């Protein structure tokens, strides 16, 4: 006598059954996504433009030191010469620079 292989009959699942089966997994995935989005910070940029000052000036030389220090960490830093603090602030506001060295504090409008 040969035994028949066991075959399961396909049962059509209702939407309620599907929600009970897949709902908790979907909610857990959504919660994990929200927690990750809230607590995980993006990676730092790999290229930075650092507005400093005139070539040969103190701030320009500080910018070159930052360039050397960050190069050890694998971050490429551009140090374009500028005409000074006022231009540095304008470049930063326009998004043409990522960081600046300038004298004094600047309080922008908030």
C-alpha positions in Angstrom: 0.0 0.0 0.0 1.4 3.3 -0.9 0.6 6.3 1.1 -0.8 9.4 -0.5 1.3 12.5 -0.1 -0.2 15.0 2.2 -1.7 17.9 0.4 -3.0 20.9 2.1 -6.1 22.5 0.7 -5.8 26.2 -0.2 -8.1 28.2 2.0 -8.9 31.7 0.9 -8.1 34.0 3.8 -10.3 36.9 4.6 -8.9 40.5 5.0 -9.4 40.2 8.7 -7.2 37.1 8.9 -4.6 38.7 6.8 -4.6 41.8 9.0 -4.1 39.6 12.1 -1.2 37.8 10.5 0.6 40.7 8.8 -0.6 43.7 10.9 1.8 43.2 13.9 4.8 42.8 11.6 3.9 45.9 9.6 3.4 47.9 12.9 6.7 46.6 14.3 8.5 47.6 11.0 7.0 51.0 11.1 7.9 51.6 14.7 11.5 50.5 14.0 11.7 52.9 11.0 10.4 55.8 13.2 12.9 55.1 16.0 15.7 54.8 13.5 14.8 58.0 11.8 14.6 59.8 15.1 17.8 58.7 16.7 20.3 57.9 13.9 22.2 60.8 12.6 23.3 61.0 8.9 27.0 60.4 8.1 29.2 63.5 8.0 30.0 64.9 4.5 33.1 63.7 2.8 33.8 67.1 1.2 33.7 70.5 3.0 34.3 74.0 1.6 35.8 76.1 4.4 35.8 79.9 3.8 38.7 81.4 5.6 40.4 84.6 4.4 43.2 86.0 2.2 46.0 83.7 1.2 48.8 83.9 3.7 46.5 85.3 6.4 46.1 83.8 9.8 42.6 82.4 9.1 43.7 80.9 5.8 46.6 79.2 7.6 44.2 77.9 10.3 42.0 76.6 7.4 45.0 74.7 6.0 45.6 73.1 9.4 42.0 72.0 9.5 42.4 70.6 6.0 45.4 68.5 7.1 43.7 67.3 10.3 40.5 66.3 8.5 42.4 64.7 5.7 43.6 62.1 8.2 39.9 61.2 8.8 39.3 60.9 5.0 37.4 64.2 4.7 38.4 66.4 1.7 38.5 70.1 2.7 38.7 72.9 0.2 40.1 76.2 1.5 39.4 78.9 -1.1 40.8 82.3 -0.3 38.3 85.0 0.3 38.4 88.7 1.0 37.6 88.3 4.7 34.9 87.8 7.4 32.1 89.6 5.6 32.5 87.5 2.4 32.8 84.4 4.5 29.4 85.1 6.1 27.8 85.8 2.7 29.2 82.6 1.2 27.9 80.6 4.2 24.4 82.2 3.8 24.3 81.5 0.1 25.3 77.9 0.7 28.6 78.2 -1.2 30.6 77.3 1.9 30.0 74.8 4.6 32.1 76.4 7.3 33.9 79.7 8.0 36.5 81.4 10.1 35.8 85.0 10.9 36.5 87.5 13.6 33.8 88.1 16.2 30.3 86.7 16.4 27.6 87.2 13.9 24.0 87.3 14.9 21.8 86.6 12.0 18.0 87.2 11.9 16.1 84.2 13.2 
